[in-house]
Amino acid sequence: MSRAHDSSDDRFAVDPGDRGVADRLAVAPRTLALLVAWTVLAAAALWEAFVTPTGLVPFWGVTTGIIEYLYYASLAVVGWVLAPLARRPDLRRRYWRRLRRRPAALVSAAYLLLLWYAATFGERTLSLLGIESADDLRYGVPAAQPPAWTGVEMSPTIPYCQASLDGDVCPGTWHFPLGTTVDGHGMIHLIVEGARVAVQVSLVTAALVVPTAVFVGTVAAYYGGRIDAVLMRYVDLQRVVPAVFVVLLVQETFSRSLVTIVVVFGLFDWDGTARLVRSAAASRVDAGYVRAARDAGMSDAQIVRRHVVPNVSDTVVAAVANRMPTLVLVEAGIAYLGFTNPLARSWGSTIAIGFSQFPELWWTVAFAAIPLVCTVAAMSVLGDALRDVLDPRTEVRR
């Protein structure tokens, strides 16, 4: 029994230090920190919505939309999940030892960290480097300028050349290293904005999916019987209606925004993860340490929270990580078809604009498609690696 119980400490979200404090306090410190962060974000959102006059900037100097508040709340959840690693160097060393055996996963993790940096701090970094966007320039950015190292012939699509003409050829200029689109947006800024959209959609949707999937999956596995049957039948029913269809319907009926996409996916895309959680939890609800906790008088809620959920955390992380690339692709597809807010400059909408003048403006398509493909590939590779890295049986098999 002790060995089975120790296996729970090998999981990603388990922190014995938190458990010890949680036995003395109603709320564990990391959970309390998460609630405080959510409270501050909620207060800021309410202040900006109802106290700050329309058209003015809040007293903290930054105007923030709903999707940004949801993104910051999701980052707080990521911090909550990673907190045990900060307090357990043995766990960090163990996971690092497993991860470094997979060079492709390391490259993917490095790329995704760069993507996160671009999504969170990219605009500020470009501003510090002096790279201006169309919104920053008084007269806008010249349309359809080629990348700095190439040139294109002048045409009705390219009526003006930022650099000096070389015959009938418009050469690229380092003012716009990756060129501009036909509507005058610099490709560097569109890549950064596309990264922001991809990270926000995938991370916020994951933060909405996880609580529902974990709750439904663990409750179905723990109680079994009719409760399990009812919950799983609902999961089967939900799978009949694809979340993509609901997103398109809501976007057309109400408003086209990133908030609509993440909320709909958060409400309608958790069924697959819930089934995986139920399967993982079902093998643990009859374990010796669970029976011992039940005999000791612990409530069902305490048993699920302390002994069942921590032991399925690796399944949850791997399932969500494998779902993220699909979310990025779906969002890009929706944007490509035009079913989203045009102000949210997704890689999909940038590719659609580029195809309207392809192949003459090939760089518009290429420089939006490359990060999209790399992001989906990196998420897929890292998701597959996490499934093995977080499995405590990995080193035993080796």
N, C-alpha and C positions, 0 to 999 in steps of 0.2 A: 504493500500500500504506500509506503514512503517513497518508493521509486516512482510510482505512478503520479504521486503528488508532486514530486520534484520536476516531472516533465512539464508541468505548467509554468515553472519558472524559466523554462527555456524559450518561452513564447515572446513574441515581439512586444506585446503591450503589457507585460507583467513586470511589476516593480515591487520586490519585497519591502523596500523602504516605504513605499506608498501604502502597502498593506498594513504595515505596522502602525503607521500614523492613522490610517483609516479605522483601525480597531479602536483608537482613542477618540477620534473626531468623527463627526457626522459625514464630512466630505474630505477626501484626500487632497493634499496641497495642490497637485497638478490639476485636479478637477476644479478646485476653487479658483486657481489662476485662469482656467478656461472660462469659467462663469464670469469672472471679473472682466476679462477681455471682451466677451460678448456683451456685457452690460455697458461698457464704455462705448463700443461700436453702435449699439442700439440707441444710446443717449445722443451720440453725435448725429446719427441718421435722423432722429426725431427733431433735434435742434435745427438741423439744416432744412428739414422739410416744413416745419411749422413755426419756427422762431425767426430764422434768417429771412429778410425781405427778398422777394423774387428779383432775380437778376444780380444780387449782391453775393459776395464771397463770405463764408462763415468766418468767425473771428480767428480760427486757426489757419486761415490763409489759403485753403485748398478746397475747391468745389469737387465733391465726390458723388458719384452716381450709386444707384442701388446695387448694380453688379459689382462695383468696387467694394462696397461694404460687405457683400456676401463673400467676395474673394478674401478680404482680410479676416473675416470670421472663419473661413476655411483654412487659412494659414495658421490660425490659432489651434484648430483641430489637429493639423499636422504637427505642431509643436507639442500638443498633448500626447499624441501617439509616440513621438520620438523622445519624450522626456525620460523614459526608463533607460535609454541608451546613455544619456548624460550622467546618470547616477550609477551605471553598472559598466565599468571598463572591461570586465570579463566578457560581457555580452557583446560589446563593441568589437573586441578582438576576435571573438568567435565568428561573428558575421563577416568581418573584414577578411578573415582567413578563408572563408568559403567564397566570398565574392571575388577575391583577387585571382582565383583559379579560372575565372571566366573573363578573359580580356575584352570580349565583345560587350559584356555587361558593364565593365568599367568605362569603356568608351561611351556607351549609351548614357550612363549616369552622368559623365562629365558634360555631354552634349545637353542633357535635360537641365542640368544646373545652369549652363549658359543660357538656355532658353528661358528659364525662370528669371534669371537676371535681366534679360532683354525685356521680358514681359513686365517686370516690376520697376526697373530703373532705366530701361532703354531710352525713353524720351528725355529724361534728365541728362543721361550720358551724352546723347547726341547734341543736346543744347550746350553742354559744357565744351564739347568738341567743336562747336561753331557750325554744325550741320543743320541748316534751317529747313523747316517744312513749308508746304504751301501756305499754311495758316499763319506762319511767322513773317512771310515776305509781303511787302506792301503791294507789289504788282503780281504776286503769285510766281509759280515756277513755270518756266517754258515747257510747253507740251511736247511729249514724244522725243525727248533728248536721249541719244544713245548712251551706253556705258562709256566710261572714260577711256578705255583702251580700244575702242572700235569707232566706226563711223557708218553713216547711212546716207543714201542719196536724198536730196531735198525732194519733197512731194507735197501734195495737198494735205497729207496727214502730218507732215513736218514742215510747217510754213515758216518757222523761225528757228534760227540756230544760235544757241548761247555762245558757242565758240566761233572763232573766225572761220569762214568758209574756205575749204580747200577745193577749188573748182566747184562742182555741183554736190560735193560731199559735205555733210555736217559731221564733224568729228566730235567725239565725246569730250566732256570737260570734268575735271575733278571737283567742280562745284556740286555735281551730282554723279558720284562714282558709279552707281549702278543704273543710271539713267532715270527717266521719268515716264509716267504713263501718258496716255492720250489726253487725259483730263488734267494733267499738270501736277501730279503728286509724285514726290521723290520715292524711288523704290526702297531705299534704306528705311525710310519712315514707315512705309507700308509693310515691310518685313517685320519691323518691331511691333507695329500695331496688330499684325496678324498673330505674332507670338503671344501678345497680351490676350487676344480673343481665345486662342487655343488653350492657353494655361487656365484662364478664368473658367471657360466652359467645362474643361475636364476636371479641374480641382473642385469647383463649387458643386458640380453634379455628383462627384464622388462623396463629398461631405454630406450631401442630402441622401444619397443612396445607402450609405453604410448603416446609419441608425435603424432605418426601416428594415433592411435586410437582416441585420443581426437580431433585432427584436423578433421578427416573424420566424426566422430560422431556429433560434434557440428555444422559443416558446413552443413551437411545433415539435421539436425533438424532445424537450423535457417532459411535456405533458402527454404527448402521443394521443392515441385514441381518436375521439371525435374532434378534438381541437386540432390535432395534426391534420386530419382529413379535411376539415373545413378550410384551414389556412392553405393547404396545398391545392385544394380545388380552386380557391381564389387565385392562387399563383398561376395555375393552368389557364384560368379564364383571362387573366391579364395578359398572358403571353399571346392570346389570340389577336389582340389589337396591338400592332407594333407602335412603339413610342414615337417613331418617326412620323407615322401617319397623324398621330395626335398633335405633334409639334406643328406640322403643316396646317392642320385644321385650325389650331388656336392662333397661329401667326396670321392666317388670312381673316379670321373672324374678329380678333381683338387687336393686339398690337404686335408689330414686328420688332422684337428686341432680344438681346442676349438673355435678359432675365426670364422671358417666356421660355426660351430653349432650355435653360438649366432647371427651371422649376418643373416643367413638364417631364423632362428626362429624370429628374429626381423623384417624381411621383410615379412614373410608369416604367422605369428601367431597372428596378431592383429585384425583379423576380428570379433571374438567373443566379444572382449572388445569394439570395435567400435559400434557394435549393441547395447550393454548395454548402452554406452554413448549416443547414439542417442535417445534411449527410455527415458533416464533420462532428456536429454536436451529438448526433444520435449514438455515435460510438463511444461517447464519454459520459453520458448521463447515468449509466449503470456502473461506472468505474468505482473502485473501492473507496477512493477519497471522497467521492460524491455521496456514497452511502454513509460513510463515517460522518460527514458534515450534516446529513439529514438526521442521523441518530443522535447527534450532539444538540439538536434542537434549532439549527439554523433554518430560517425561512426560505421558501422557494426563491424569492427574489435575491436573497443573499447568496444562495448556492449558485444561481445562474450568473450573478455578477462576479463572484469571486472565483468560481471553479469551472464554469462552462465557457463563458465568453472569453477569458484569457486563453483557453486552450483551442479556440477556433480563430484566434487573431491572425495566425499565419494564412489561413484559408481566406479570410476577408481581404487582407492586404494583397495577396496574389490575385484574387478574383477581380478586385477593383483595378489593380494595375493593368491587368489584361483587358479590361473593359475600356480604359481611357483612350487607346488609339482609335477604337471604333467611334467614340464620341467626337474626337477631333475630325475624323473623316466625315461623319454625318453632318457636323456643323459646317464644314467646308462645302459639302454637297448642297446643303440648304442655301448657303450664301451664293454659291455658283448659280443656282436656279433663281435667285432673286427673292427668296422668301425670308428676308431678314432686313434689319435696319441698315440702309446704305451708309449711315454714319459710322457703323461698326465695321471698319475696313478689315474684313477677314481675308485670309489667303484665297478662299474660294471666290469671293467677289473680285479680287484683284486678277485672278486667272480668267474670270469671265470677261473682264474689261480687256485683257490682253488678247483673248481669242477674237475679239471683234476686229482687231487689226493684225491678225497673225497671217503670215510669218514676218511681216514688215517690222512689227514691234515685238520681236521674239523675246526680248529680255523681260518684258512684263509678265509673260507666262513662266519663263524659266526661273526667275528669281523669286517667284511665289511658290512654284511647284517644288523646287528643291528643298526648302525648309519644311514644307508639308510632308513630303516623302520621308525626309530624315527624322522628323518628329514621330511619325507613326511607326517607323522601323525601330527607333530607339526605345519607345514605350513598349513595343512588343517584345524586344530582346530583354529589356530590363524586367518586364513582368514575368517572363518565363524563368529568368534567373532568380527572382525573388521567391518563386514557388519552392525552389530547392534550397536557397540560402536560409529561409525561415523554417525549414523542416528540420527538427532536431535529429531525425534519423539519417541526415546526409552524411555526417562523419562516420556513423556506424557502417553505412553501406560502403564507404571508402576504406 
